[in-house]
Amino acid sequence: MAIQDQWEIALEQKTQELQACQQERGLKSCLGCPKVNACELRDAYVRAVYESMNKGSGGGFEF
């Protein structure tokens, strides 16, 4: 079993929070939610995804 770093732990937490919100609203995706474009929880999840990818080294959404 691999050891999780702080960014992976943060991502796991935000994923659980997002999934709980979706279940609470009976949704399978945030796209069906009227708050999708102004949702702080979803924004925090997206930040956690990118931070887990770059391990906190900064940067933006460069592809």
C-alpha positions in Angstrom: 0.0 0.0 0.0 1.4 3.4 -1.0 1.7 6.2 1.5 -0.5 9.2 0.6 1.0 12.6 0.6 -0.8 15.7 1.8 -2.2 16.6 -1.6 -3.7 13.1 -2.1 -5.3 13.2 1.4 -6.8 16.6 0.6 -8.1 15.3 -2.8 -9.7 12.3 -1.1 -11.4 14.5 1.4 -12.7 16.9 -1.2 -13.9 14.0 -3.3 -15.9 12.6 -0.4 -17.4 16.0 0.3 -18.4 16.5 -3.3 -19.9 13.0 -3.6 -21.9 13.5 -0.4 -23.3 16.7 -1.8 -24.2 15.0 -5.0 -25.9 12.2 -3.1 -27.8 14.6 -0.9 -29.2 16.3 -4.1 -29.8 13.0 -5.9 -27.3 13.8 -8.6 -24.7 11.7 -10.3 -22.7 14.7 -11.5 -22.4 18.4 -10.6 -23.5 19.3 -14.1 -27.1 18.7 -13.2 -26.9 21.2 -10.3 -28.1 24.8 -10.8 -25.2 26.0 -8.6 -22.5 24.3 -10.8 -20.9 27.6 -12.0 -20.9 29.2 -8.5 -20.2 26.3 -6.2 -17.4 26.8 -3.7 -17.3 23.0 -2.9 -16.8 22.1 -6.6 -14.2 24.9 -7.0 -12.3 23.5 -3.9 -12.5 20.0 -5.4 -11.0 21.2 -8.7 -8.2 23.0 -6.9 -7.5 19.8 -4.9 -7.3 17.8 -8.2 -4.7 20.2 -9.7 -2.7 20.5 -6.5 -2.6 16.7 -6.3 -1.3 16.6 -9.9 1.4 19.2 -9.4 2.1 18.4 -5.7 1.8 22.0 -4.7 4.5 23.3 -7.1 2.1 26.0 -8.4 1.2 26.7 -11.9 -2.2 27.0 -13.6 -4.2 25.0 -16.0 -1.5 24.5 -18.6 -2.0 21.5 -20.9 
